[in-house]
Amino acid sequence: MNTGIKTGLVIIASVLAGCALGPDFEEPVVDTPEAYLSDSLKVDTQLELSWWDLFDDATLDSLISIALSENRTALIAASRIEEARAALGFTKADIYPKIDIQGSASRGNLAGTNQTEAINENYFLAPVLSWEIDFWGKFRRSNEAAASVLLATEYSLSSVQISLVAEVARTYFLLLDYRNRLAISERTLESRMGSLDIIQKRFDQGIIPELDLNQAQIQKEIAAGAIPVHRRLVAVTENALSVLLGRPPVNLELRGDILEWSVPPDIPPGLQSGLLERRPDILEAKYLVRAQNARIGVAQAMRLPAISLTGIFGLASDDLSSFTTGENAWSVSGTLVGPLFNFGKNSRRVDIERERTRQALLQYENTVLEAFREVEDALISVQTYREQMETVERKLIAARNAARLSAERYDKGVTSYLEVLDTERTLFSVELELSELKQTFLNTYVRLYKSLGGGWTSGTQEDISE
């Protein structure tokens, strides 16, 4: 292709570049508050770190690193980015002319459908340049849609990673909780077996009635029955955590006591609603709206004629021996093909894309509203669970003291064994309650970090896959 042809193509492309059917994308606007209801202070605060670092736990950090590199769902999301990038390159190629090679060779005594006495030979070889001029912007709108889908898949990966990190942390805390409840059950069983042994000896000596013995046996079996329940929960949770790590179910060698975990630092002030613009699921939904909006232009362009240019410049001969020495053969042609009457099919195609765009916009708005709800729920949960934790911790202190005093009173014959049983049941229940509540409290922080798009950093979001 000589310089003149190249220049001509560039000029034509430049002239047509401003012509593209369909509505241009406009940023969707959702009416949202400037700050969260549960956030009273309005100063900006930065925490430039991965949010799970706030828990200061090397085991959790290791689990998250493994999950981000080996979890199958995250790897699928990363693969979809590469698929979308390839689709963008595939779509972008339609904008430019394409060059093919065309050739033929024939020899025979047919001229059309008539037989001749002479033997006819025909040989042809030439490159063929064809170009459908993007006069109505069909290909440019398709390219815009593909580019927006690529961005959406990148934000989808971030969303998957944030959800994965949160799920690993949630499952880890749940596993520590179940292990602690199992330890409480085993410790309680050991204590009640000791009490039962004492009660059995007193009954054998005729000091206490059989009712006391039966009550002690019941309490021992209650503790014993809790052990297989929590052992099962530990195993199931270990399996779930293993799969999150991208590995087959195994017994995880994890150490730690849920009750020894320190509470994360106080929530920094200034959790302003603008931080939600970092949430990858919102950004993903926005670019899906943009992609769908561009498809309206594609549908509108399909209602209008397509203009194509074709150029052939090569070699043709009726004698193979002179094929390379004969004169050059060339041909230039243009075609215009457009719909004439198809019972409204093309107009309905436009209507379909408009409604799909409306659906995508509504989905975006719903994603934003759900995001605000999640943040508000997490903020109030952190506040109220903190208060609840303080009450249960005080209740545990009182329950331990009551169990000790009732045991002493029973040994001195001041009270009945029913009082001892009641205080022991209360202590066992409160210990299990505190363990579960501590796990829920920590996971409330996880929910808050996730709802804020991976933490509360007010600057540029970190790439958590690093």
C-alpha positions in Angstrom: 0.0 0.0 0.0 1.6 3.3 -1.1 1.9 6.5 0.9 -1.0 8.1 -1.0 -3.4 5.4 -0.1 -2.4 5.4 3.5 -2.8 9.1 3.7 -6.3 8.9 2.2 -7.4 6.2 4.6 -6.2 8.3 7.6 -8.1 11.4 6.3 -11.3 9.5 5.8 -11.0 7.9 9.2 -10.4 11.4 10.8 -13.4 12.9 9.0 -15.7 10.0 10.1 -14.4 9.9 13.7 -16.8 12.5 15.0 -19.9 10.6 13.7 -21.3 8.0 16.1 -24.9 7.2 16.7 -26.4 6.6 20.1 -26.3 8.6 23.4 -23.0 9.6 24.9 -22.4 8.2 28.3 -23.2 10.4 31.3 -22.1 9.7 34.8 -25.1 8.2 36.7 -26.1 10.3 39.8 -27.6 8.7 42.9 -29.0 10.9 45.7 -26.9 9.9 48.7 -26.1 11.5 52.0 -22.8 13.3 52.6 -22.0 11.3 55.7 -23.2 8.2 57.5 -25.8 8.4 60.2 -23.5 6.6 62.7 -20.5 8.8 61.9 -20.6 12.0 64.0 -17.2 13.4 63.2 -16.5 15.0 59.8 -12.7 15.1 59.5 -10.8 13.1 57.0 -8.5 10.3 58.3 -6.1 8.1 56.4 -4.9 4.6 57.2 -2.5 3.6 54.5 -2.4 -0.2 55.1 -4.1 -3.4 54.2 -7.1 -3.4 56.5 -6.5 -6.9 57.9 -3.2 -5.6 59.2 -5.2 -3.9 61.9 -5.8 -7.3 63.5 -2.0 -7.7 63.9 -2.1 -11.5 63.4 0.6 -13.3 61.3 -1.6 -16.4 60.8 -4.4 -14.4 59.4 -2.0 -12.5 57.1 -0.6 -15.8 55.8 -4.0 -17.3 55.2 -5.1 -14.2 53.2 -1.9 -14.2 51.1 -2.5 -17.9 50.2 -6.1 -17.3 49.3 -5.4 -14.4 47.1 -2.9 -16.4 45.0 -4.6 -19.8 45.0 -8.3 -19.4 45.5 -10.1 -20.7 42.3 -12.8 -18.0 42.3 -10.2 -15.3 42.3 -8.2 -17.0 39.5 -11.4 -17.3 37.5 -12.0 -13.5 37.9 -8.5 -12.8 36.8 -8.9 -15.0 33.8 -12.1 -13.0 32.9 -9.9 -9.9 32.7 -7.7 -11.5 30.1 -10.8 -12.7 28.2 -12.2 -9.2 28.2 -8.8 -7.7 27.1 -8.7 -10.2 24.2 -12.3 -9.3 23.3 -11.4 -5.6 23.2 -8.6 -6.4 20.7 -10.9 -8.5 18.7 -13.6 -5.8 18.5 -11.0 -3.0 17.9 -9.8 -4.8 14.7 -13.2 -4.1 13.0 -12.4 -0.4 12.9 -9.5 -0.8 10.5 -9.2 -2.2 6.9 -8.4 -5.8 6.5 -6.1 -7.4 3.9 -6.7 -10.9 2.7 -5.1 -13.0 0.0 -7.2 -14.4 -2.9 -6.1 -16.7 -5.6 -7.5 -19.2 -8.1 -6.3 -21.6 -10.9 -8.4 -23.3 -13.5 -8.0 -25.3 -16.7 -10.6 -26.9 -18.9 -12.8 -26.7 -22.0 -15.8 -25.0 -20.4 -16.6 -21.3 -21.0 -19.3 -20.7 -18.5 -21.8 -23.5 -19.2 -20.7 -24.1 -22.8 -18.1 -26.6 -23.9 -15.4 -25.3 -26.3 -12.8 -27.0 -28.4 -9.9 -25.0 -27.0 -8.4 -25.6 -23.6 -8.8 -22.5 -21.4 -6.5 -21.6 -18.6 -7.0 -18.9 -15.9 -4.6 -18.1 -13.0 -5.1 -15.3 -10.5 -3.4 -14.2 -7.3 -3.9 -10.9 -5.5 -4.1 -9.3 -2.1 -7.6 -8.0 -1.3 -8.1 -4.9 0.8 -11.6 -4.5 2.2 -12.9 -1.9 4.6 -16.4 -1.3 6.0 -16.3 2.4 6.7 -17.5 3.1 10.2 -19.7 6.0 9.0 -22.3 5.6 11.7 -19.9 4.7 14.6 -21.0 1.1 14.9 -17.5 -0.2 15.4 -16.5 2.7 17.7 -19.5 2.1 19.9 -18.7 -1.6 20.0 -15.1 -0.8 20.9 -16.4 1.6 23.7 -18.6 -1.2 25.0 -15.7 -3.7 25.0 -13.4 -1.3 26.7 -16.0 -0.6 29.4 -16.5 -4.3 30.0 -12.7 -4.7 30.4 -12.8 -2.0 33.1 -15.8 -3.7 34.7 -14.0 -7.1 34.9 -11.0 -5.4 36.5 -13.2 -4.0 39.2 -15.0 -7.3 39.4 -11.7 -8.9 40.3 -11.1 -6.3 43.0 -14.6 -7.0 44.4 -13.9 -10.8 44.4 -10.6 -10.2 46.2 -12.2 -8.0 48.8 -15.0 -10.6 49.4 -12.4 -13.4 49.5 -10.3 -11.6 52.1 -13.4 -10.9 54.2 -14.6 -14.5 54.0 -11.2 -15.8 55.0 -11.1 -13.5 58.0 -14.7 -14.4 58.9 -14.1 -18.1 58.6 -10.8 -17.9 60.6 -12.6 -16.1 63.5 -15.4 -18.6 63.3 -12.9 -21.5 63.5 -11.2 -19.9 66.6 -14.6 -19.5 68.2 -15.6 -23.1 67.6 -12.3 -24.4 68.9 -12.7 -22.2 72.0 -16.2 -23.5 72.5 -14.9 -27.1 72.1 -12.2 -26.3 74.8 -14.8 -24.9 77.1 -17.0 -28.0 76.7 -14.1 -30.3 77.3 -13.0 -28.3 80.4 -16.6 -28.2 81.7 -16.9 -32.0 81.2 -13.7 -32.6 83.1 -15.0 -30.4 85.9 -18.4 -32.1 86.0 -16.9 -35.5 86.0 -14.9 -34.5 89.1 -18.1 -33.2 90.7 -20.0 -36.3 89.8 -17.3 -38.5 91.4 -17.7 -36.5 94.6 -21.5 -36.7 94.4 -21.3 -40.4 93.8 -19.2 -41.0 96.9 -21.5 -38.9 99.0 -24.5 -40.8 97.7 -22.8 -44.2 98.4 -22.3 -43.0 102.0 -26.0 -42.0 102.2 -25.1 -38.3 102.7 -27.1 -37.0 99.8 -30.3 -38.1 98.0 -30.4 -39.9 94.7 -31.9 -36.8 93.1 -28.6 -34.9 93.5 -26.7 -37.8 91.9 -29.1 -37.8 88.9 -28.8 -34.1 88.5 -25.0 -34.3 88.5 -25.2 -37.1 85.9 -27.5 -35.0 83.7 -25.1 -32.0 83.8 -22.2 -34.2 83.0 -24.0 -35.6 79.9 -24.9 -32.1 78.8 -21.3 -31.1 78.7 -20.4 -34.4 77.1 -23.0 -33.9 74.4 -21.7 -30.4 73.5 -18.3 -31.8 72.6 -19.2 -33.7 69.4 -21.4 -30.8 68.3 -18.4 -28.4 68.5 -16.0 -30.9 67.1 -18.2 -31.3 64.1 -18.4 -27.5 63.7 -14.6 -27.2 63.9 -14.2 -29.8 61.2 -16.7 -28.3 58.8 -15.2 -24.8 59.3 -11.7 -26.1 58.7 -12.9 -27.7 55.4 -14.5 -24.4 54.4 -11.3 -22.4 55.1 -9.2 -25.0 53.2 -11.4 -24.5 50.1 -11.1 -20.7 50.4 -7.3 -21.2 50.4 -7.7 -23.2 47.1 -6.6 -26.5 48.8 -8.4 -29.8 49.6 -9.8 -30.1 53.1 -7.1 -30.7 55.7 -6.7 -30.3 59.5 -5.3 -26.8 59.8 -2.6 -26.3 62.4 -3.8 -22.9 63.7 -3.1 -21.6 67.2 -4.9 -18.8 69.0 -7.6 -18.1 71.5 -10.6 -15.9 70.3 -10.8 -14.4 73.7 -7.2 -13.2 73.7 -7.7 -11.2 70.5 -7.4 -7.5 71.0 -10.2 -5.3 69.6 -9.1 -3.4 66.5 -8.4 0.3 67.0 -11.3 2.7 67.2 -12.9 3.6 63.9 -11.2 6.7 62.6 -13.5 9.8 62.3 -14.6 11.1 59.0 -16.1 8.0 57.2 -17.6 10.3 54.6 -19.9 8.9 52.0 -17.5 9.8 49.2 -15.3 6.9 50.2 -18.0 4.6 48.6 -16.7 5.7 45.2 -13.8 3.3 45.9 -16.1 0.3 46.2 -15.2 -1.9 43.2 -18.8 -3.3 42.9 -20.1 0.2 42.4 -17.4 1.0 39.8 -18.1 -2.3 38.1 -21.8 -1.5 37.9 -21.1 1.9 36.5 -18.9 0.6 33.6 -21.5 -2.0 32.8 -24.0 0.8 32.4 -21.5 2.5 30.1 -21.0 -0.6 28.0 -24.7 -1.2 27.7 -25.2 2.5 26.7 -22.7 2.1 23.9 -24.6 -0.9 22.5 -27.6 1.4 21.8 -25.4 3.2 19.2 -24.5 -0.2 17.7 -28.1 -1.1 17.4 -29.0 2.3 15.8 -26.1 2.0 13.3 -27.4 -1.4 12.2 -30.6 0.3 11.0 -28.6 2.3 8.4 -26.7 1.3 5.2 -23.2 -0.1 5.6 -20.6 1.3 3.2 -17.7 -0.9 2.1 -14.7 -0.4 -0.1 -12.8 -3.3 -1.8 -9.5 -3.0 -3.6 -7.7 -5.8 -5.6 -4.2 -5.4 -7.0 -2.4 -8.5 -8.2 -1.5 -10.9 -11.0 -3.8 -12.6 -13.6 -3.0 -14.6 -16.7 -4.4 -17.3 -19.0 -1.0 -18.9 -19.3 0.9 -20.2 -16.2 4.3 -19.6 -17.9 3.6 -15.9 -18.3 1.9 -15.5 -14.9 4.7 -13.5 -13.3 5.5 -11.4 -16.4 2.1 -10.4 -17.5 0.4 -7.1 -16.7 -0.9 -6.3 -13.3 -4.6 -6.8 -12.6 -6.5 -4.4 -10.4 -10.0 -3.6 -9.3 -11.6 -1.0 -7.0 -15.3 -1.3 -6.0 -17.6 0.1 -3.4 -20.8 -1.3 -2.0 -23.7 0.0 0.0 -26.0 -2.5 1.7 -28.7 -1.5 4.1 -32.0 -2.8 5.5 -35.1 -2.0 3.6 -38.0 -3.8 5.3 -37.7 -6.3 8.1 -41.0 -5.9 10.0 -39.4 -3.6 12.6 -36.7 -6.0 13.7 -33.9 -3.4 13.7 -36.0 -0.8 15.6 -36.9 -3.5 18.1 -33.2 -4.2 18.5 -32.7 -0.5 19.6 -35.6 -0.8 22.0 -34.0 -3.9 23.5 -30.7 -2.2 24.1 -32.4 0.8 25.6 -34.3 -1.3 28.1 -31.1 -3.2 29.0 -29.4 0.1 29.6 -32.2 1.1 31.9 -31.9 -2.2 33.7 -28.1 -1.7 34.1 -28.7 1.9 35.5 -31.2 0.6 38.0 -28.8 -2.1 39.0 -26.1 0.5 39.5 -28.5 2.6 41.7 -29.5 -0.4 43.7 -25.8 -1.3 44.2 -25.1 2.2 45.6 -28.1 2.0 48.0 -27.2 -1.5 49.2 -23.6 -0.2 49.8 -24.9 2.6 52.0 -27.1 0.2 53.9 -24.1 -2.2 54.5 -22.0 0.6 55.9 -24.7 1.9 58.2 -25.4 -1.6 59.4 -21.8 -2.3 60.1 -21.2 1.0 61.9 -24.1 0.5 64.3 -23.2 -3.1 64.8 -19.7 -2.2 65.8 -21.0 0.3 68.3 -23.7 -2.0 69.8 -21.6 -5.2 69.9 -18.9 -3.3 71.8 -21.5 -2.4 74.4 -22.9 -5.9 74.5 -19.4 -7.4 74.9 -18.8 -5.2 78.0 -22.0 -6.5 79.6 -21.3 -10.2 78.9 -17.8 -9.8 80.3 -19.2 -8.4 83.5 -21.8 -11.2 83.5 -19.0 -13.8 83.2 -17.2 -12.4 86.2 -20.4 -12.6 88.2 -21.2 -16.1 87.0 -17.8 -17.5 88.0 -18.1 -15.9 91.4 -21.6 -17.3 91.8 -20.5 -20.8 90.9 -17.7 -20.7 93.4 -19.9 -19.4 96.2 -22.7 -21.9 95.5 -20.2 -24.8 95.6 -18.9 -23.6 98.9 -22.4 -23.2 100.3 -23.3 -26.7 99.2 -20.2 -28.2 100.8 -21.2 -26.5 104.1 -24.8 -27.8 103.8 -26.2 -24.3 103.5 -27.9 -24.7 100.2 -29.3 -27.5 98.0 -27.6 -29.0 95.0 -30.1 -27.3 92.7 -28.4 -24.0 93.4 -25.1 -25.4 92.4 -26.6 -26.9 89.2 -28.2 -23.5 88.3 -25.0 -21.6 88.7 -22.9 -24.1 86.8 -25.4 -24.1 83.9 -25.3 -20.3 83.9 -21.5 -20.2 83.9 -21.3 -22.8 81.0 -23.8 -20.8 79.0 -22.1 -17.4 79.6 -18.7 -18.8 78.6 -20.1 -20.1 75.3 -22.0 -16.8 74.8 -18.8 -14.7 75.3 -16.9 -16.8 72.8 -19.5 -16.5 70.1 -20.0 -12.8 70.8 -16.3 -12.1 70.5 -16.3 -13.8 67.2 -19.3 -11.9 66.0 -17.7 -8.6 67.2 -14.5 -9.2 65.3 -16.5 -10.2 62.2 -18.5 -7.0 62.5 -15.2 -5.1 61.9 -14.6 -7.4 58.9 -18.0 -6.4 57.5 -17.2 -2.8 58.0 -13.9 -3.0 56.1 -15.6 -4.9 53.3 -18.5 -2.5 53.1 -16.1 0.4 52.7 -14.5 -1.2 49.7 -11.6 -2.8 51.5 -11.0 -0.5 54.5 -11.2 3.1 55.2 -8.2 4.5 53.5 -9.2 7.9 52.0 -6.5 7.9 49.4 -6.0 5.6 46.4 -7.1 2.1 47.0 -4.3 -0.4 47.3 -4.0 -3.4 45.0 -4.7 -6.1 47.6 -3.4 -8.7 45.3 0.2 -7.5 45.8 
